Amino acid sequence: MEQRSDSSQLSSEPPKPRLKERFHEAIRTRGYSQRTAKSYWFWIRWFIRHHGRRHPAELGAAEVEAFLSWLATERNVAAATQNQALAALLFLYKQVLGQDLPWFKDMVRAKRPVRAPVVLTPAEAQRLLGQLQGVKWMMVSLLYGAGLRQIECLTLRVKDVDFAYRQILVRDGKGGKDRVTMLPEQLVQPLEAHLGRVRALHQRDLAAGHGEV
């Protein structure tokens, strides 16, 4: 007696996750920051487009080497930029695709400029701050006096400024880590005055029926 095959009863394998989904899953699993994820995905997309939108699984060390050399010779990127692209592609192949790439002996390396570090003296920093006023003065003072990076200053929240202990909590800093830094004494009064003005503006906005944040 013949058995009929019912296509509805056949079990089909679930579709494999797309490359972007696999990439973000690998990022989350290893605790990378969102900034690193955004930067890595930017280079991966550029790599794919550079090779005619072919899937990276179809490519390999030769194509990676060609892309990185092209960045150095045709795009004239800095050494740090080329290294960032290399890190992104190594992450893609090792952590997402499960492939180890050999070292690239024939890759053209971007030239690292030789320059001495430039550090402002206290007098130079004071002269620079003397040319600024208001919010810009406070922001630059935080960069210089508290050691904040630009993005850390721009994303600083009121709840992370501790006036009592004269300290600032930096959240999701370099490497996705939190850290505590000092709040310079000369910034306490200007920051408190600034927050008072912002709070009054917020209350007026609420009274006028505008947003709640």
C-alpha positions as CSV (number, residue, x, y, z in Angstrom):
1,M,0.0,0.0,0.0
2,E,1.5,3.3,-1.1
3,Q,2.1,6.0,1.4
4,R,1.2,9.5,0.4
5,S,3.6,12.2,1.4
6,D,1.9,15.2,2.9
7,S,3.9,18.3,2.3
8,S,2.2,20.0,5.2
9,Q,3.6,17.4,7.5
10,L,7.2,17.7,6.3
11,S,9.4,19.5,8.8
12,S,11.5,22.2,7.2
13,E,14.6,23.7,8.8
14,P,14.1,27.2,10.2
15,P,15.7,29.9,8.1
16,K,19.2,30.9,9.2
17,P,19.5,34.3,10.8
18,R,20.7,37.1,8.5
19,L,24.2,38.4,8.8
20,K,23.2,41.6,10.6
21,E,21.2,39.6,13.2
22,R,24.2,37.2,13.7
23,F,26.5,40.2,14.0
24,H,24.5,42.0,16.7
25,E,24.0,38.7,18.6
26,A,27.8,38.2,18.7
27,I,28.2,41.9,19.9
28,R,25.6,41.4,22.7
29,T,27.1,38.1,23.8
30,R,30.6,39.6,24.2
31,G,29.4,42.8,25.9
32,Y,30.7,45.2,23.2
33,S,29.4,48.8,23.5
34,Q,26.9,50.3,21.1
35,R,29.5,52.7,19.7
36,T,31.8,49.7,18.8
37,A,28.9,47.9,17.2
38,K,28.0,50.9,15.1
39,S,31.6,51.4,14.0
40,Y,32.2,47.7,13.2
41,W,29.0,47.4,11.2
42,F,29.9,50.5,9.2
43,W,33.1,48.9,8.0
44,I,31.5,45.6,7.4
45,R,28.9,47.2,5.1
46,W,31.6,49.1,3.3
47,F,33.6,45.9,2.8
48,I,30.6,44.1,1.3
49,R,29.8,47.0,-1.0
50,H,33.4,47.3,-2.1
51,H,33.2,43.6,-3.3
52,G,30.0,44.0,-5.3
53,R,27.7,43.1,-2.4
54,R,28.9,39.6,-2.2
55,H,28.3,37.7,1.1
56,P,31.5,37.8,3.3
57,A,31.2,33.9,3.6
58,E,32.1,33.9,-0.2
59,L,35.1,36.1,0.4
60,G,38.3,35.6,2.4
61,A,41.7,36.8,3.4
62,A,42.6,38.0,-0.1
63,E,39.5,40.2,-0.3
64,V,40.0,41.6,3.2
65,E,43.6,42.4,2.3
66,A,42.6,44.1,-0.9
67,F,40.0,46.2,0.9
68,L,42.4,47.3,3.6
69,S,45.1,48.1,1.0
70,W,42.5,50.1,-1.0
71,L,41.7,52.2,2.1
72,A,45.3,53.1,2.5
73,T,46.2,53.7,-1.1
74,E,43.0,55.1,-2.6
75,R,41.2,56.6,0.4
76,N,44.3,57.8,2.2
77,V,42.9,56.8,5.6
78,A,44.9,57.2,8.8
79,A,46.6,54.2,10.4
80,A,44.1,54.2,13.3
81,T,41.2,54.2,10.8
82,Q,42.6,51.2,8.9
83,N,43.2,49.4,12.2
84,Q,39.6,49.9,13.1
85,A,38.4,48.5,9.8
86,L,40.8,45.5,10.3
87,A,39.4,44.9,13.8
88,A,35.8,45.0,12.5
89,L,36.6,42.4,9.8
90,L,38.5,40.1,12.1
91,F,35.5,40.2,14.5
92,L,33.2,39.4,11.6
93,Y,35.1,36.4,10.4
94,K,36.1,35.0,13.7
95,Q,33.1,35.7,16.0
96,V,30.3,35.7,13.4
97,L,31.4,33.4,10.6
98,G,33.7,31.2,12.6
99,Q,36.7,31.6,10.4
100,D,40.2,32.6,11.3
101,L,42.0,34.9,8.9
102,P,45.8,34.7,8.6
103,W,48.0,37.8,9.1
104,F,48.1,40.0,6.0
105,K,51.8,40.1,5.0
106,D,51.1,41.9,1.7
107,M,48.6,44.4,3.0
108,V,49.6,48.1,2.4
109,R,49.7,49.7,5.8
110,A,48.5,53.3,6.2
111,K,51.3,55.5,7.3
112,R,51.1,56.6,10.9
113,P,52.0,60.3,11.2
114,V,54.9,61.1,13.5
115,R,53.9,64.0,15.7
116,A,54.7,65.0,19.2
117,P,51.8,65.1,21.7
118,V,50.5,68.6,22.2
119,V,49.4,69.3,25.8
120,L,48.2,72.7,26.9
121,T,50.0,74.2,29.9
122,P,47.8,75.5,32.7
123,A,48.3,79.1,31.5
124,E,47.4,78.2,27.9
125,A,44.3,76.4,29.2
126,Q,43.2,79.4,31.2
127,R,43.7,81.7,28.2
128,L,41.6,79.3,26.0
129,L,38.8,79.2,28.6
130,G,38.9,83.0,28.9
131,Q,37.7,83.2,25.3
132,L,34.5,81.2,26.1
133,Q,31.3,82.0,27.9
134,G,28.1,80.3,29.1
135,V,27.4,76.7,28.3
136,K,30.4,76.4,26.0
137,W,32.7,77.5,28.8
138,M,31.2,74.9,31.1
139,M,31.5,72.2,28.6
140,V,35.2,72.9,27.8
141,S,35.8,73.3,31.5
142,L,34.4,69.8,32.0
143,L,36.6,68.4,29.3
144,Y,39.7,69.9,30.7
145,G,39.0,69.8,34.5
146,A,37.1,66.5,34.8
147,G,38.8,64.6,32.0
148,L,35.6,63.9,30.1
149,R,35.7,62.9,26.5
150,Q,33.5,64.9,24.1
151,I,30.8,62.3,23.8
152,E,30.8,61.8,27.6
153,C,30.3,65.5,28.1
154,L,27.5,65.7,25.5
155,T,25.6,62.8,27.1
156,L,26.1,63.8,30.7
157,R,22.9,63.7,32.8
158,V,21.9,65.6,35.9
159,K,21.6,62.5,38.0
160,D,25.2,61.6,37.4
161,V,26.6,64.9,38.8
162,D,27.1,64.6,42.6
163,F,27.6,68.0,44.0
164,A,27.9,66.8,47.6
165,Y,30.9,64.5,46.9
166,R,32.2,66.7,44.1
167,Q,32.3,63.9,41.6
168,I,30.8,62.9,38.2
169,L,29.7,59.4,37.3
170,V,30.6,58.6,33.7
171,R,28.3,55.9,32.3
172,D,29.2,53.6,29.4
173,G,32.6,55.2,28.8
174,K,35.5,53.7,26.9
175,G,35.2,50.0,26.7
176,G,31.5,50.2,27.8
177,K,32.6,50.7,31.4
178,D,31.5,53.2,34.1
179,R,33.9,55.3,36.0
180,V,34.0,58.1,38.6
181,T,35.9,61.4,38.0
182,M,36.2,64.6,40.0
183,L,33.9,67.6,39.7
184,P,36.2,70.7,39.8
185,E,35.3,73.1,42.6
186,Q,35.1,76.2,40.3
187,L,32.4,74.4,38.2
188,V,30.0,73.8,41.1
189,Q,28.4,77.2,41.3
190,P,28.1,77.7,37.5
191,L,26.6,74.2,37.1
192,E,24.1,74.8,39.9
193,A,23.1,78.1,38.4
194,H,22.8,76.6,34.9
195,L,20.6,73.8,36.2
196,G,18.4,76.3,38.0
197,R,17.8,78.2,34.8
198,V,17.0,75.0,32.9
199,R,14.6,73.9,35.7
200,A,12.8,77.2,35.5
201,L,12.5,76.9,31.7
202,H,11.2,73.4,32.1
203,Q,8.5,74.6,34.5
204,R,7.4,77.3,32.0
205,D,7.2,74.7,29.3
206,L,5.0,72.5,31.4
207,A,2.8,75.4,32.3
208,A,2.4,76.1,28.6
209,G,1.3,72.5,27.9
210,H,4.5,71.4,26.2
211,G,6.6,68.2,26.7
212,E,7.2,66.5,30.0
213,V,10.9,65.5,29.5
